[in-house]
Amino acid sequence: MKVYKVAVMEYYRKVISVEAESEKAAHQRAWDAYNNVEFVVIPENDYDGTEIYVLDEGKEIQEGEKREPHIIEGYAYTKEELNS
């Protein structure tokens, strides 16, 4: 049996209307509004999907290690580890 790094990514989407002179200005206005909490993305209302990716080839479990399938929680991977 092996242990794999798996990324679970949830996506949320909220559509807002923005008045602006250009697409670039609309993009900046939306970022500003988001950062100033002029609107809030609410997971219960704005969920848009989940993707799951296996990130590595797996690490063989050594003799004597737990052999039952299980989830190893609580490890915060760095961006470098996730991208490797």
A tleap script that builds the chain and sets N, CA, C and O, in Angstrom:
source leaprc.protein.ff14SB
mol = sequence {
  NMET LYS VAL TYR LYS VAL ALA VAL MET GLU
  TYR TYR ARG LYS VAL ILE SER VAL GLU ALA
  GLU SER GLU LYS ALA ALA HIE GLN ARG ALA
  TRP ASP ALA TYR ASN ASN VAL GLU PHE VAL
  VAL ILE PRO GLU ASN ASP TYR ASP GLY THR
  GLU ILE TYR VAL LEU ASP GLU GLY LYS GLU
  ILE GLN GLU GLY GLU LYS ARG GLU PRO HIE
  ILE ILE GLU GLY TYR ALA TYR THR LYS GLU
  GLU LEU ASN CSER
}
set mol.1.N position { 0.850 -1.171 0.000 }
set mol.1.CA position { 0.000 0.000 0.000 }
set mol.1.C position { 0.899 1.239 0.000 }
set mol.1.O position { 2.029 1.202 0.487 }
set mol.2.N position { 0.374 2.337 -0.557 }
set mol.2.CA position { 1.134 3.578 -0.650 }
set mol.2.C position { 0.363 4.726 0.003 }
set mol.2.O position { -0.845 4.639 0.223 }
set mol.3.N position { 1.091 5.802 0.308 }
set mol.3.CA position { 0.500 7.043 0.795 }
set mol.3.C position { 0.669 8.071 -0.321 }
set mol.3.O position { 1.779 8.266 -0.817 }
set mol.4.N position { -0.421 8.731 -0.720 }
set mol.4.CA position { -0.403 9.699 -1.806 }
set mol.4.C position { -0.741 11.095 -1.290 }
set mol.4.O position { -1.543 11.251 -0.369 }
set mol.5.N position { -0.113 12.120 -1.902 }
set mol.5.CA position { -0.529 13.495 -1.675 }
set mol.5.C position { -1.678 13.758 -2.640 }
set mol.5.O position { -1.551 13.541 -3.845 }
set mol.6.N position { -2.800 14.228 -2.101 }
set mol.6.CA position { -3.985 14.502 -2.910 }
set mol.6.C position { -4.474 15.906 -2.587 }
set mol.6.O position { -4.663 16.245 -1.419 }
set mol.7.N position { -4.680 16.729 -3.617 }
set mol.7.CA position { -5.206 18.087 -3.432 }
set mol.7.C position { -6.703 18.076 -3.684 }
set mol.7.O position { -7.165 17.570 -4.707 }
set mol.8.N position { -7.454 18.634 -2.754 }
set mol.8.CA position { -8.894 18.801 -2.903 }
set mol.8.C position { -9.140 20.301 -3.034 }
set mol.8.O position { -8.867 21.065 -2.108 }
set mol.9.N position { -9.654 20.716 -4.184 }
set mol.9.CA position { -9.851 22.142 -4.449 }
set mol.9.C position { -11.337 22.425 -4.647 }
set mol.9.O position { -11.992 21.831 -5.503 }
set mol.10.N position { -11.851 23.346 -3.833 }
set mol.10.CA position { -13.249 23.759 -3.966 }
set mol.10.C position { -13.281 25.130 -4.629 }
set mol.10.O position { -12.429 25.982 -4.378 }
set mol.11.N position { -14.275 25.321 -5.474 }
set mol.11.CA position { -14.413 26.582 -6.194 }
set mol.11.C position { -15.739 27.237 -5.830 }
set mol.11.O position { -16.764 26.573 -5.669 }
set mol.12.N position { -15.687 28.550 -5.706 }
set mol.12.CA position { -16.870 29.351 -5.425 }
set mol.12.C position { -16.940 30.456 -6.463 }
set mol.12.O position { -15.907 30.953 -6.911 }
set mol.13.N position { -18.146 30.843 -6.849 }
set mol.13.CA position { -18.296 31.881 -7.863 }
set mol.13.C position { -19.474 32.766 -7.515 }
set mol.13.O position { -20.572 32.284 -7.237 }
set mol.14.N position { -19.236 34.056 -7.534 }
set mol.14.CA position { -20.283 35.044 -7.320 }
set mol.14.C position { -20.207 36.014 -8.490 }
set mol.14.O position { -19.135 36.537 -8.793 }
set mol.15.N position { -21.315 36.251 -9.136 }
set mol.15.CA position { -21.359 37.185 -10.256 }
set mol.15.C position { -21.895 38.512 -9.739 }
set mol.15.O position { -22.962 38.575 -9.130 }
set mol.16.N position { -21.122 39.587 -9.998 }
set mol.16.CA position { -21.517 40.922 -9.565 }
set mol.16.C position { -21.517 41.843 -10.786 }
set mol.16.O position { -20.920 41.519 -11.812 }
set mol.17.N position { -22.180 42.979 -10.672 }
set mol.17.CA position { -22.156 44.000 -11.721 }
set mol.17.C position { -21.236 45.125 -11.278 }
set mol.17.O position { -21.270 45.554 -10.125 }
set mol.18.N position { -20.407 45.602 -12.211 }
set mol.18.CA position { -19.439 46.647 -11.904 }
set mol.18.C position { -19.516 47.721 -12.991 }
set mol.18.O position { -19.466 47.414 -14.182 }
set mol.19.N position { -19.636 48.975 -12.570 }
set mol.19.CA position { -19.564 50.081 -13.528 }
set mol.19.C position { -18.111 50.490 -13.670 }
set mol.19.O position { -17.429 50.725 -12.673 }
set mol.20.N position { -17.625 50.578 -14.922 }
set mol.20.CA position { -16.235 50.958 -15.158 }
set mol.20.C position { -16.065 51.420 -16.599 }
set mol.20.O position { -16.915 51.158 -17.449 }
set mol.21.N position { -14.964 52.107 -16.866 }
set mol.21.CA position { -14.651 52.628 -18.198 }
set mol.21.C position { -14.064 51.567 -19.133 }
set mol.21.O position { -14.127 51.711 -20.353 }
set mol.22.N position { -13.488 50.495 -18.556 }
set mol.22.CA position { -12.843 49.470 -19.376 }
set mol.22.C position { -12.896 48.130 -18.648 }
set mol.22.O position { -13.249 48.060 -17.471 }
set mol.23.N position { -12.541 47.079 -19.363 }
set mol.23.CA position { -12.478 45.745 -18.762 }
set mol.23.C position { -11.443 45.713 -17.640 }
set mol.23.O position { -11.690 45.150 -16.573 }
set mol.24.N position { -10.282 46.321 -17.888 }
set mol.24.CA position { -9.224 46.370 -16.872 }
set mol.24.C position { -9.708 47.113 -15.633 }
set mol.24.O position { -9.451 46.675 -14.511 }
set mol.25.N position { -10.399 48.221 -15.820 }
set mol.25.CA position { -10.918 48.995 -14.691 }
set mol.25.C position { -11.999 48.202 -13.942 }
set mol.25.O position { -12.084 48.273 -12.716 }
set mol.26.N position { -12.816 47.455 -14.675 }
set mol.26.CA position { -13.843 46.624 -14.037 }
set mol.26.C position { -13.191 45.545 -13.183 }
set mol.26.O position { -13.640 45.265 -12.072 }
set mol.27.N position { -12.125 44.939 -13.712 }
set mol.27.CA position { -11.385 43.917 -12.975 }
set mol.27.C position { -10.828 44.507 -11.682 }
set mol.27.O position { -10.967 43.912 -10.613 }
set mol.28.N position { -10.196 45.680 -11.780 }
set mol.28.CA position { -9.631 46.322 -10.598 }
set mol.28.C position { -10.725 46.721 -9.612 }
set mol.28.O position { -10.556 46.565 -8.402 }
set mol.29.N position { -11.839 47.232 -10.119 }
set mol.29.CA position { -12.952 47.639 -9.249 }
set mol.29.C position { -13.496 46.432 -8.487 }
set mol.29.O position { -13.820 46.536 -7.304 }
set mol.30.N position { -13.594 45.281 -9.168 }
set mol.30.CA position { -14.083 44.061 -8.508 }
set mol.30.C position { -13.121 43.631 -7.408 }
set mol.30.O position { -13.557 43.268 -6.315 }
set mol.31.N position { -11.794 43.668 -7.685 }
set mol.31.CA position { -10.806 43.323 -6.649 }
set mol.31.C position { -10.920 44.266 -5.458 }
set mol.31.O position { -10.900 43.832 -4.307 }
set mol.32.N position { -11.040 45.559 -5.746 }
set mol.32.CA position { -11.168 46.542 -4.669 }
set mol.32.C position { -12.415 46.278 -3.830 }
set mol.32.O position { -12.366 46.322 -2.601 }
set mol.33.N position { -13.528 46.005 -4.502 }
set mol.33.CA position { -14.779 45.731 -3.782 }
set mol.33.C position { -14.653 44.474 -2.933 }
set mol.33.O position { -15.132 44.432 -1.800 }
set mol.34.N position { -14.010 43.455 -3.481 }
set mol.34.CA position { -13.796 42.213 -2.728 }
set mol.34.C position { -12.924 42.468 -1.502 }
set mol.34.O position { -13.257 42.036 -0.398 }
set mol.35.N position { -11.807 43.170 -1.699 }
set mol.35.CA position { -10.889 43.448 -0.591 }
set mol.35.C position { -11.501 44.366 0.465 }
set mol.35.O position { -11.138 44.292 1.639 }
set mol.36.N position { -12.417 45.219 0.056 }
set mol.36.CA position { -13.091 46.129 0.992 }
set mol.36.C position { -14.372 45.525 1.564 }
set mol.36.O position { -15.139 46.207 2.245 }
set mol.37.N position { -14.597 44.243 1.284 }
set mol.37.CA position { -15.750 43.476 1.776 }
set mol.37.C position { -17.068 44.180 1.424 }
set mol.37.O position { -17.986 44.261 2.240 }
set mol.38.N position { -17.134 44.684 0.188 }
set mol.38.CA position { -18.382 45.262 -0.302 }
set mol.38.C position { -19.364 44.164 -0.702 }
set mol.38.O position { -20.564 44.406 -0.825 }
set mol.39.N position { -18.849 42.974 -0.900 }
set mol.39.CA position { -19.673 41.782 -1.099 }
set mol.39.C position { -18.898 40.611 -0.517 }
set mol.39.O position { -17.688 40.704 -0.309 }
set mol.40.N position { -19.582 39.524 -0.256 }
set mol.40.CA position { -18.958 38.351 0.349 }
set mol.40.C position { -19.322 37.118 -0.469 }
set mol.40.O position { -20.479 36.925 -0.843 }
set mol.41.N position { -18.327 36.295 -0.740 }
set mol.41.CA position { -18.569 35.006 -1.376 }
set mol.41.C position { -18.956 34.040 -0.269 }
set mol.41.O position { -18.178 33.790 0.652 }
set mol.42.N position { -20.163 33.501 -0.367 }
set mol.42.CA position { -20.712 32.637 0.685 }
set mol.42.C position { -20.692 31.184 0.197 }
set mol.42.O position { -21.396 30.844 -0.753 }
set mol.43.N position { -19.894 30.330 0.837 }
set mol.43.CA position { -19.774 28.946 0.366 }
set mol.43.C position { -21.115 28.233 0.169 }
set mol.43.O position { -21.281 27.508 -0.811 }
set mol.44.N position { -22.045 28.418 1.055 }
set mol.44.CA position { -23.327 27.709 0.935 }
set mol.44.C position { -24.107 28.150 -0.309 }
set mol.44.O position { -24.858 27.358 -0.878 }
set mol.45.N position { -23.937 29.400 -0.731 }
set mol.45.CA position { -24.706 29.937 -1.860 }
set mol.45.C position { -23.920 29.960 -3.165 }
set mol.45.O position { -24.511 29.875 -4.241 }
set mol.46.N position { -22.612 30.073 -3.085 }
set mol.46.CA position { -21.796 30.338 -4.264 }
set mol.46.C position { -20.875 29.185 -4.662 }
set mol.46.O position { -19.926 29.387 -5.420 }
set mol.47.N position { -21.144 27.985 -4.161 }
set mol.47.CA position { -20.336 26.816 -4.497 }
set mol.47.C position { -20.433 26.547 -5.997 }
set mol.47.O position { -21.522 26.579 -6.570 }
set mol.48.N position { -19.279 26.279 -6.632 }
set mol.48.CA position { -19.263 26.082 -8.080 }
set mol.48.C position { -18.593 24.771 -8.498 }
set mol.48.O position { -18.552 24.464 -9.689 }
set mol.49.N position { -18.072 23.996 -7.553 }
set mol.49.CA position { -17.498 22.711 -7.927 }
set mol.49.C position { -16.293 22.323 -7.093 }
set mol.49.O position { -15.742 23.134 -6.349 }
set mol.50.N position { -15.893 21.057 -7.234 }
set mol.50.CA position { -14.742 20.500 -6.532 }
set mol.50.C position { -13.917 19.697 -7.522 }
set mol.50.O position { -14.461 19.005 -8.383 }
set mol.51.N position { -12.598 19.795 -7.393 }
set mol.51.CA position { -11.694 18.966 -8.177 }
set mol.51.C position { -10.734 18.286 -7.215 }
set mol.51.O position { -10.352 18.858 -6.194 }
set mol.52.N position { -10.348 17.056 -7.552 }
set mol.52.CA position { -9.402 16.305 -6.726 }
set mol.52.C position { -8.282 15.810 -7.635 }
set mol.52.O position { -8.528 15.188 -8.668 }
set mol.53.N position { -7.043 16.100 -7.227 }
set mol.53.CA position { -5.870 15.714 -8.005 }
set mol.53.C position { -4.921 14.897 -7.138 }
set mol.53.O position { -4.632 15.270 -6.001 }
set mol.54.N position { -4.441 13.791 -7.673 }
set mol.54.CA position { -3.365 13.041 -7.032 }
set mol.54.C position { -2.073 13.706 -7.486 }
set mol.54.O position { -1.831 13.840 -8.686 }
set mol.55.N position { -1.233 14.128 -6.525 }
set mol.55.CA position { -0.086 14.970 -6.824 }
set mol.55.C position { 1.247 14.247 -6.955 }
set mol.55.O position { 2.229 14.841 -7.401 }
set mol.56.N position { 1.298 12.976 -6.577 }
set mol.56.CA position { 2.586 12.289 -6.634 }
set mol.56.C position { 2.401 10.832 -7.007 }
set mol.56.O position { 1.283 10.381 -7.258 }
set mol.57.N position { 3.496 10.104 -7.042 }
set mol.57.CA position { 3.478 8.679 -7.392 }
set mol.57.C position { 3.202 7.785 -6.183 }
set mol.57.O position { 3.085 6.567 -6.315 }
set mol.58.N position { 3.103 8.392 -5.023 }
set mol.58.CA position { 2.862 7.616 -3.813 }
set mol.58.C position { 4.150 7.158 -3.162 }
set mol.58.O position { 5.153 6.905 -3.831 }
set mol.59.N position { 4.102 7.056 -1.848 }
set mol.59.CA position { 5.249 6.595 -1.070 }
set mol.59.C position { 4.874 5.249 -0.463 }
set mol.59.O position { 3.855 5.124 0.216 }
set mol.60.N position { 5.698 4.261 -0.711 }
set mol.60.CA position { 5.439 2.918 -0.194 }
set mol.60.C position { 5.435 2.935 1.332 }
set mol.60.O position { 6.317 3.530 1.951 }
set mol.61.N position { 4.453 2.289 1.930 }
set mol.61.CA position { 4.394 2.181 3.387 }
set mol.61.C position { 5.403 1.133 3.830 }
set mol.61.O position { 5.437 0.024 3.297 }
set mol.62.N position { 6.219 1.491 4.804 }
set mol.62.CA position { 7.261 0.597 5.299 }
set mol.62.C position { 6.682 -0.468 6.223 }
set mol.62.O position { 5.596 -0.305 6.779 }
set mol.63.N position { 7.406 -1.531 6.372 }
set mol.63.CA position { 7.010 -2.625 7.274 }
set mol.63.C position { 6.731 -2.068 8.665 }
set mol.63.O position { 7.530 -1.298 9.198 }
set mol.64.N position { 5.610 -2.450 9.251 }
set mol.64.CA position { 5.264 -2.024 10.597 }
set mol.64.C position { 4.420 -0.760 10.638 }
set mol.64.O position { 3.854 -0.437 11.683 }
set mol.65.N position { 4.321 -0.032 9.520 }
set mol.65.CA position { 3.467 1.156 9.495 }
set mol.65.C position { 2.008 0.721 9.367 }
set mol.65.O position { 1.716 -0.402 8.957 }
set mol.66.N position { 1.110 1.617 9.721 }
set mol.66.CA position { -0.320 1.328 9.630 }
set mol.66.C position { -0.679 0.873 8.218 }
set mol.66.O position { -0.301 1.525 7.245 }
set mol.67.N position { -1.396 -0.225 8.097 }
set mol.67.CA position { -1.705 -0.795 6.785 }
set mol.67.C position { -3.157 -0.593 6.370 }
set mol.67.O position { -3.495 -0.846 5.213 }
set mol.68.N position { -4.012 -0.154 7.259 }
set mol.68.CA position { -5.407 0.071 6.874 }
set mol.68.C position { -5.498 1.371 6.089 }
set mol.68.O position { -4.794 2.329 6.407 }
set mol.69.N position { -6.360 1.423 5.057 }
set mol.69.CA position { -6.532 2.693 4.337 }
set mol.69.C position { -7.031 3.773 5.297 }
set mol.69.O position { -7.951 3.542 6.081 }
set mol.70.N position { -6.422 4.939 5.225 }
set mol.70.CA position { -6.828 6.020 6.112 }
set mol.70.C position { -6.455 7.358 5.491 }
set mol.70.O position { -5.650 7.424 4.562 }
set mol.71.N position { -7.039 8.403 6.006 }
set mol.71.CA position { -6.727 9.764 5.578 }
set mol.71.C position { -5.762 10.354 6.601 }
set mol.71.O position { -6.002 10.293 7.807 }
set mol.72.N position { -4.671 10.924 6.105 }
set mol.72.CA position { -3.707 11.584 6.984 }
set mol.72.C position { -4.021 13.073 6.917 }
set mol.72.O position { -3.769 13.718 5.899 }
set mol.73.N position { -4.563 13.614 7.985 }
set mol.73.CA position { -4.973 15.016 8.001 }
set mol.73.C position { -3.964 15.869 8.743 }
set mol.73.O position { -3.109 15.366 9.471 }
set mol.74.N position { -4.084 17.169 8.541 }
set mol.74.CA position { -3.334 18.109 9.345 }
set mol.74.C position { -1.961 18.479 8.814 }
set mol.74.O position { -1.219 19.197 9.485 }
set mol.75.N position { -1.603 18.010 7.628 }
set mol.75.CA position { -0.308 18.387 7.083 }
set mol.75.C position { -0.509 19.512 6.079 }
set mol.75.O position { -1.228 19.341 5.094 }
set mol.76.N position { 0.109 20.647 6.315 }
set mol.76.CA position { -0.006 21.794 5.420 }
set mol.76.C position { 1.150 21.750 4.426 }
set mol.76.O position { 2.296 22.009 4.792 }
set mol.77.N position { 0.856 21.429 3.187 }
set mol.77.CA position { 1.885 21.387 2.161 }
set mol.77.C position { 2.240 22.800 1.720 }
set mol.77.O position { 1.369 23.667 1.650 }
set mol.78.N position { 3.516 23.037 1.422 }
set mol.78.CA position { 3.940 24.311 0.853 }
set mol.78.C position { 3.569 24.320 -0.624 }
set mol.78.O position { 3.274 23.269 -1.193 }
set mol.79.N position { 3.580 25.504 -1.257 }
set mol.79.CA position { 3.304 25.583 -2.696 }
set mol.79.C position { 4.313 24.770 -3.480 }
set mol.79.O position { 3.964 24.147 -4.483 }
set mol.80.N position { 5.555 24.769 -3.036 }
set mol.80.CA position { 6.581 23.998 -3.733 }
set mol.80.C position { 6.266 22.494 -3.693 }
set mol.80.O position { 6.421 21.800 -4.698 }
set mol.81.N position { 5.826 21.997 -2.534 }
set mol.81.CA position { 5.474 20.576 -2.428 }
set mol.81.C position { 4.272 20.243 -3.301 }
set mol.81.O position { 4.237 19.194 -3.945 }
set mol.82.N position { 3.281 21.141 -3.323 }
set mol.82.CA position { 2.096 20.878 -4.140 }
set mol.82.C position { 2.414 20.891 -5.623 }
set mol.82.O position { 1.784 20.175 -6.401 }
set mol.83.N position { 3.382 21.696 -6.018 }
set mol.83.CA position { 3.734 21.811 -7.432 }
set mol.83.C position { 4.783 20.806 -7.877 }
set mol.83.O position { 5.072 20.699 -9.068 }
set mol.84.N position { 5.361 20.061 -6.921 }
set mol.84.CA position { 6.407 19.097 -7.302 }
set mol.84.C position { 5.813 17.778 -7.731 }
set mol.84.O position { 6.548 16.855 -8.083 }
savepdb mol mol.pdb
quit
